[in-house]
Amino acid sequence: MKTNVKNRFWLPGLIAALLLALLLAACGDSTATPASATTAAATTSAATTAASNTAAATTAAATTVAATTAAATTAPATTAAATTAAGTTAVATTAATTTGAATTAAAAGSTAPTTYPLTITDDAKRSVKFDKAPAKIVSLAPSNTELAYALGLGDKIVGIDDNSNFPVEVSKKEKVGGFSSTNLEKIVSLSPDVVLAAGITSKTVISSLESRKLTVIVLNPSNLAGISANLRLLAKVTNVPEKAEAAVKEFEAKLAEVSAKVKTASVKPRVFYELDPTLFTVGPGSFIDEIITRAGGQNIVTDASNPYPQLNQEAVISKDPQVILVGDDTGGTDSPAIITARAGWNVISAVKTKRVYAVTADLVNRPGPRAALGVEAVAKLLYPDLFK
């Protein structure tokens, strides 16, 4: 499953989705229609991851645009990755009304069966009510598809976006279009009980679905903690809370395992993460920046006002990264070979020591449950001796 920060949430169609998702997160509007500054992956973002829903994404730039995270994706994603609806998942606390309806939040550690009617608050701060557990699900982002499968809900998924590619079983599901080409009629024909939107899903699409009497929730984790929260929230909605705790335990155990190894390192290498050939990268507040930090790296971008800034060659050279990472690119527009051959880049430490690496964008750019593996993948490149 190849998703490169290029449809981006995120360049090939998948990268486009990821960056869009991530840049949307940068704007703090998880459902706004992104205005791309340049084409990039990630989807299917990550991104997103990271996507990205991380999700798939094309290189989207601009301080007002979000690839996916880590939505995420095969071109990245998803993504995400990384997309946002104001921080980690916002969920309401359980409160029964006189009619028996409940306002519920996915409480950490709770495995109690869901009581319906149920009202939740999604990542876009929208209040959504469920009279019963959804039996049919449509996912509009790779990160959401992976969340659902992590909870054992694969048999309930009747439709997926074009960039969803994991696990392999999704290839048998009905496709409902990409981030910029959602097929509303197809979705309606599938009669879903809930549609899982992402940060890169436009408000227009959401309102159009709701006008057709479909229930929509937005899942848009802006960080790793948000992924755990989304697992619990979706599990609450679908009445599989015990599945959430198992998935969250596995996710957080992997993060803890990586942290335990990299904390022994005395020096953190300087890292440049290239989203696309026009030198869009990640800064503080982005999903991928957190992945770099959790993997024991030091992002060379520390003072950007935009979580997804664009650098020039002089800036990259002057910051002298010791490691350069790039989302794998099946389109052939960006790769370690292309990066190391750039004029003037031979003075950069990462180039001189041959530490320019491709990373699997689906893991790093897509804000889904495999993001923990993305952290591990980055850590292995930064500290190969610690992971022998």
C-alpha positions in Angstrom: 0.0 0.0 0.0 1.8 3.0 -1.2 0.5 6.4 -0.3 2.9 9.2 -0.7 2.5 12.8 0.6 1.4 13.4 -2.9 -2.7 12.9 -4.0 -2.2 15.3 -0.1 -4.6 15.4 2.5 -1.5 15.2 -1.0 2.0 15.9 -7.7 -0.1 12.5 -7.9 -3.7 12.5 -6.8 -3.0 10.8 -3.5 -0.4 13.2 -2.1 -2.9 15.9 -2.7 -5.2 14.6 -0.1 -2.8 14.4 2.8 -1.3 17.9 2.6 -4.8 19.3 2.2 -5.8 17.5 5.3 -2.8 18.6 7.2 -3.0 22.2 6.1 -6.7 22.3 7.0 -5.6 21.2 10.4 -3.2 24.1 10.5 -6.1 26.5 9.9 -8.1 25.0 12.7 -11.0 24.2 10.4 -11.5 20.5 10.1 -14.2 20.7 7.5 -13.2 23.6 5.4 -12.6 23.1 1.7 -8.8 23.6 1.3 -7.3 26.0 -1.2 -4.1 24.4 -2.4 -1.1 26.5 -3.0 0.9 23.7 -4.6 0.0 20.2 -5.5 1.1 17.4 -3.2 0.1 14.2 -1.7 -1.6 12.4 1.8 -3.8 11.0 1.9 -4.4 8.4 1.8 -2.0 11.5 4.3 0.3 10.9 5.9 -1.7 11.6 5.5 -1.4 11.5 6.8 -1.1 11.1 9.1 -1.1 11.9 9.3 -3.0 11.4 7.9 -5.1 12.5 7.4 -7.1 11.4 7.8 -4.3 11.6 6.9 -5.4 10.3 4.2 -4.0 11.1 0.7 -2.9 14.5 -0.3 -1.3 16.8 -2.8 1.2 19.3 -1.7 -1.0 21.9 -0.4 0.5 25.0 1.0 -0.5 28.3 2.4 -1.2 29.2 5.9 -4.8 28.7 5.3 -4.7 25.2 3.9 -4.0 21.8 5.4 -2.2 15.0 3.7 -3.6 13.9 5.3 -2.7 13.1 7.2 -1.8 12.0 7.8 -5.6 11.9 6.3 -3.6 9.9 4.7 -3.1 7.4 1.8 -1.0 5.7 -0.9 0.3 8.9 -2.1 0.2 10.2 1.5 -2.0 10.6 3.3 -3.4 10.5 4.5 -2.9 10.8 5.7 -2.4 12.9 7.5 -2.2 13.1 8.2 -2.8 15.2 10.3 -5.7 17.4 10.2 -7.5 19.1 13.0 -10.6 20.1 14.7 -9.1 22.0 17.5 -6.7 19.5 19.2 -7.5 16.1 20.3 -11.0 14.5 19.9 -13.6 16.4 21.7 -16.2 14.1 23.3 -19.0 14.9 25.6 -19.6 13.2 29.0 -22.4 10.7 29.5 -25.6 12.5 30.6 -29.0 10.9 30.5 -32.0 13.1 29.7 -35.5 12.7 30.9 -36.3 10.9 27.6 -33.5 8.5 28.0 -31.2 10.1 25.5 -27.6 10.3 26.5 -24.8 12.7 25.7 -21.7 10.5 25.7 -18.0 10.7 25.5 -15.7 7.9 24.8 -14.3 7.6 28.3 -10.8 6.3 28.5 -10.7 2.8 29.7 -14.4 2.2 29.6 -15.6 -1.1 28.3 -19.3 -0.6 29.3 -21.8 -1.3 26.5 -23.2 1.7 24.7 -26.6 2.9 25.7 -28.8 4.4 23.0 -30.0 7.0 22.2 -26.4 8.3 22.1 -25.2 11.8 21.4 -21.6 12.5 20.8 -19.5 15.5 19.9 -17.1 14.9 17.0 -13.8 16.5 16.1 -15.5 19.3 14.3 -17.5 20.2 17.5 -20.7 18.9 16.0 -23.3 17.2 18.1 -24.4 13.9 16.4 -27.2 11.6 17.7 -27.5 7.8 17.2 -30.6 5.9 18.0 -28.9 2.6 17.6 -25.5 1.1 16.6 -24.7 1.7 13.0 -24.8 -1.4 10.9 -23.5 0.1 7.6 -20.5 2.5 7.4 -19.0 4.6 4.6 -15.5 6.0 5.1 -14.3 9.1 3.3 -10.7 8.9 4.4 -8.0 6.2 4.6 -7.3 7.0 8.2 -11.0 6.5 9.1 -11.0 3.2 7.2 -8.0 2.0 9.2 -9.6 3.1 12.4 -12.8 1.1 11.6 -10.8 -2.0 10.7 -8.7 -1.7 13.9 -12.0 -2.0 15.8 -13.1 -5.1 13.9 -15.7 -3.2 11.9 -14.6 -4.3 8.4 -17.8 -6.2 7.8 -19.9 -3.1 8.5 -18.0 -1.0 5.9 -20.0 -0.8 2.7 -18.1 2.0 1.0 -14.6 3.7 1.1 -12.8 6.6 -0.5 -10.6 6.0 -3.5 -7.4 6.3 -1.5 -8.2 3.7 1.2 -5.8 0.8 0.6 -5.3 -0.9 4.0 -5.9 -3.6 5.0 -6.0 -5.5 1.7 -9.6 -6.5 2.2 -10.7 -2.9 1.4 -10.0 -3.6 -2.3 -13.3 -5.5 -2.3 -15.3 -2.5 -1.0 -17.4 -0.1 -3.1 -15.5 3.1 -4.0 -17.2 6.5 -3.4 -14.7 8.9 -4.9 -11.7 10.9 -3.8 -11.4 13.9 -1.6 -12.2 16.3 -4.4 -14.7 14.0 -6.2 -17.0 12.5 -3.6 -19.8 10.6 -5.3 -22.8 11.7 -3.3 -25.2 9.6 -5.3 -23.1 6.5 -4.8 -23.0 7.1 -1.0 -26.7 7.5 -0.8 -27.3 4.3 -2.8 -25.3 2.4 -0.2 -27.7 3.5 2.6 -25.1 3.9 5.3 -26.1 4.4 8.9 -23.1 6.7 9.4 -20.5 8.4 7.1 -17.0 8.9 8.5 -15.8 12.2 7.3 -12.3 13.7 7.9 -10.7 17.1 8.3 -10.3 17.4 4.6 -13.9 16.6 3.9 -15.5 19.8 2.7 -18.4 21.4 4.5 -20.3 21.3 1.3 -20.0 17.5 1.1 -21.0 17.1 4.8 -24.0 19.4 4.4 -25.0 17.7 1.2 -24.9 14.3 2.9 -26.9 15.6 5.8 -29.5 17.1 3.5 -30.0 13.6 2.2 -30.8 12.5 5.7 -27.5 10.7 6.3 -25.6 10.8 9.6 -22.1 12.2 9.4 -19.3 12.3 12.0 -15.9 14.0 11.5 -12.9 12.2 12.8 -9.9 14.5 12.7 -7.1 13.7 15.1 -4.5 16.5 15.3 -2.0 14.4 17.2 -1.2 10.9 18.4 -3.4 11.2 21.5 -6.2 12.1 19.2 -5.9 8.8 17.4 -6.5 7.0 20.7 -9.5 9.3 21.4 -10.9 8.6 17.9 -10.7 4.8 18.4 -12.7 5.1 21.6 -15.2 7.5 20.1 -15.9 5.3 17.1 -16.0 2.3 19.3 -18.6 4.0 21.5 -20.7 4.9 18.5 -20.6 1.3 17.2 -20.9 -0.4 20.6 -17.5 -2.2 20.5 -15.8 -0.5 23.5 -13.7 -3.5 24.3 -12.2 -3.4 20.8 -11.1 0.2 21.4 -9.2 -0.7 24.6 -7.4 -3.5 22.8 -6.5 -1.3 19.9 -5.5 1.7 22.1 -3.3 -0.6 24.3 -1.5 -1.9 21.2 -1.1 1.6 19.8 0.2 3.2 23.0 2.4 0.2 23.8 4.3 0.6 20.5 4.8 4.3 21.2 6.1 3.5 24.7 8.4 0.9 23.3 10.0 3.4 20.9 10.2 6.1 23.5 12.1 3.8 25.8 14.7 3.0 23.2 15.3 6.5 21.8 15.5 8.2 25.3 18.9 6.5 25.7 20.3 8.5 22.8 22.6 11.4 24.0 22.2 13.5 20.8 19.0 14.1 18.8 19.7 14.4 15.0 18.5 17.4 13.1 15.7 16.3 10.7 14.2 17.8 7.6 11.0 16.2 6.4 10.3 17.0 2.8 6.6 16.9 1.8 7.2 17.6 -1.9 9.9 18.9 -4.3 8.9 22.5 -3.7 10.2 22.2 -0.1 7.0 22.2 1.8 7.7 20.7 5.2 6.3 20.3 8.7 6.6 22.6 11.6 5.5 22.8 15.3 1.9 21.9 15.7 1.7 19.5 12.8 1.1 15.7 13.1 4.3 14.7 11.4 6.4 17.1 13.6 5.1 15.1 16.6 6.1 11.9 15.0 9.6 13.2 14.4 9.8 14.3 18.1 8.4 11.0 19.4 11.0 9.2 17.3 13.8 11.1 19.0 14.5 13.6 16.2 14.8 17.4 16.2 12.9 19.1 13.5 15.0 21.8 11.8 11.8 23.9 11.6 11.2 25.4 15.1 10.0 28.9 14.5 7.4 28.7 11.7 4.0 30.3 12.3 2.4 27.8 9.9 2.5 24.1 10.8 3.2 23.4 7.1 5.7 26.0 5.9 7.5 26.2 2.6 11.3 26.7 2.9 13.8 27.7 0.2 17.0 25.9 -0.6 19.1 28.4 1.3 17.1 27.8 4.5 17.5 24.1 4.3 21.2 24.3 3.6 21.8 26.8 6.4 19.9 24.6 9.0 22.1 21.7 7.9 19.9 18.7 8.6 21.7 15.5 9.6 18.8 13.4 8.4 16.5 14.1 5.5 13.2 12.2 5.2 10.8 12.1 2.3 7.5 10.3 1.8 8.0 7.4 -0.7 6.9 8.6 -4.1 5.7 6.2 -6.7 5.3 9.1 -9.1 9.0 9.6 -9.3 9.0 13.4 -8.6 10.8 13.2 -5.3 13.2 10.6 -3.9 16.5 10.3 -2.0 18.4 10.2 -5.3 16.7 13.4 -6.6 17.3 15.2 -3.3 21.0 14.2 -3.1 21.6 15.4 -6.7 20.4 18.9 -6.1 22.9 21.6 -6.8 24.4 23.0 -3.6 23.0 20.3 -1.4 26.3 18.4 -1.3 27.3 20.5 1.7 24.4 19.3 3.8 25.4 16.8 6.5 22.6 14.4 5.6 23.8 14.3 2.0 27.4 13.9 2.9 26.8 11.0 5.2 24.2 9.4 2.9 21.3 9.8 5.4 18.6 10.7 3.0 15.8 8.2 3.4 12.3 7.4 2.0 9.7 6.6 4.6 6.4 4.9 4.0 4.0 7.8 3.8 1.0 5.7 4.7 2.5 5.2 8.1 3.8 8.7 8.7 1.3 11.0 7.0 -1.9 9.2 7.8 -3.4 9.9 11.3 -4.6 6.4 11.9 -3.7 3.5 14.2 -0.6 2.6 12.2 1.0 5.9 13.0 2.7 4.2 16.0 4.5 2.1 13.4 5.3 5.3 11.6 7.1 6.6 14.7 9.0 3.4 14.9 10.0 3.5 11.2 11.4 7.0 11.7 13.2 6.1 14.9 14.9 3.2 13.1 16.2 5.6 10.5 17.4 8.0 13.1 18.9 5.4 15.4 19.7 2.2 13.5 22.0 1.0 16.2 19.2 1.1 18.8 16.9 -1.1 16.7 19.2 -4.0 15.7 
